[in-house]
Amino acid sequence: MKQLFTLVLTLFISFNCFAQANLNRCGTFNAIQFREQQQPGYLARTQACFENAKQIADANKANRSGSDTVYRVQMVFHVVYNSALENIPDSVIYSQLEVLNEDYRRLNADTARTRSEFLPVAGDPHIEFVLATTDPDGNTTTGITRTPGSGSFIGYSPFADDVKKEPGGKAPWPTDRYVNVWVCNIFFGIVLGYSYPPSNAPNWDSLSLSTDSALQGVALHYAAVGRNFSQPIDQTVAGGRTLTHELGHYFGLRHIWGDSTGCNNDDGINDTPYASDASQQTCDTVINSCPDAPTDFHDMIENYMDYSDDRCVNMFTKEQIGLIHAMLQTSRAGVATVVTGTGIKNAENNFETIQLFPNPSTGTIYLNAQVKNGKNYSYEIYNAIGEKLTGENNLTSSSNHRSIYLSAQPSGIYFAKITCDEQVVVKKFQLVR
Ligand SMILES: [Zn+2]
């Protein structure tokens, strides 16, 4: 077992580490260190959880190849805002789901940029993400909540954990059933996101676990959500990969360079090469900062758990995926359902056709959805700020060409969310007066 969490705890716990000119892609390491100061023993619990999952992953290894198990993870996005800019529209969150469902199924177009030396270890994580459709009280939900924030969480602590508390922020939905993502202005926009790795290792005291549970999830800077190229943020992080990275931490993965400079630290994962440091937002395909044996590899700048530009990262390794799956079978089991052989890749085939026309429309829009195998489908129409305008349930292919009357609505962008067997397809359209 390679050495984990060997760093001097207090070294990085200062505001100075955030006060750099460049964006800080990830606050997870600092957040973990800060928690250890507040709750001594936290690091040991986290490491015990990692090692437990490693053992399970190693045991699973023999069965992993060829498995078609798909994990479906339900998410809720809590938008806690202090300005209209921070109150990001649903469309940006939908684009974030698209990014996750590409990256965690290796359906992303830039897999073509994975260098050949890493193709043998690059894998499909077999995880898909859906917005929750039922809230903790059993009511129908869009999976998105919106809360005017007090602003007190910004700068109030080194991290944004106050955004997870009321008043001022938004309390989590049960973190053992939902992946909570808080979207806010983290620390004056310097940190793009952070999350806590699983720390509910077996046989640890329940008191410490209860203090952990309300903080589990991801805090994400509002401008780092989705494919959000219009926001005033560095283009190197505009591809929605911040959440791909932070969910990696949420599922127990660590930075591939081991969070400390030099070649003696590692992430505890065997098929990621050693690297002496983060590849700071570069796409340097020449760099090889540490030797590996028996084969020496370049630094794996393609890995989502590096700090590379969103335009360079495109892969998880099979061992990283094995660890994530082990967490989904243990510490994170509650947030996922197992779908065997019918992931999003296949479920898209539920629909023969989805047409929405005319687009743009002057008031009435027609939906033609043809569904296979006599299944039912439903649709909902939302405006750009996420208000549901209308919808219908239990439709079949024979009731095609639904007429949707929107003449009372102003000009603008709208979204149709069409659902079949929990498979959601979102289409954008425009009303023009
Ligand atoms: Zn990170």
Residues whose N, C-alpha, C, O or C-beta is under 5 A from the ligand:
A	BS01	ZN	C26 T28
